[in-house]
């Protein structure tokens, strides 16, 4: 009977030891899950921050491009205005010169 009692005690000790190890493994698994979740959260935050930064940089570049396009448009308009005024001025000078030349020719012919 003493052997049975001793065997039962050893069996109970082994069972308790095994149960303790199972609980330790269970807790290690839960800690691992928690650590993995924290890492996933960190990676997700990092990706979101990078996306936000990229979006802000894109918007900044688009604003700069729009400003440059506006400046280019204004330069083009000024160039066109200058070209038209210069062309009109040259046209007026040519017309006045031709008118003067024709008037002189008519005057010369009328004197003869």
Buried (B, 14 or more C-beta within 10 A) or exposed (E): EEEEEEEEEEEEEEEEEEEEEEEEEEEEEEEEEEEEEEEEEEEEEEEEEEEEEEEEEEEEEEEEEEEEEEEEEEEEEEEEEEEEEEEEEEEEEEEEEEEEEEEEEEEEEEEE
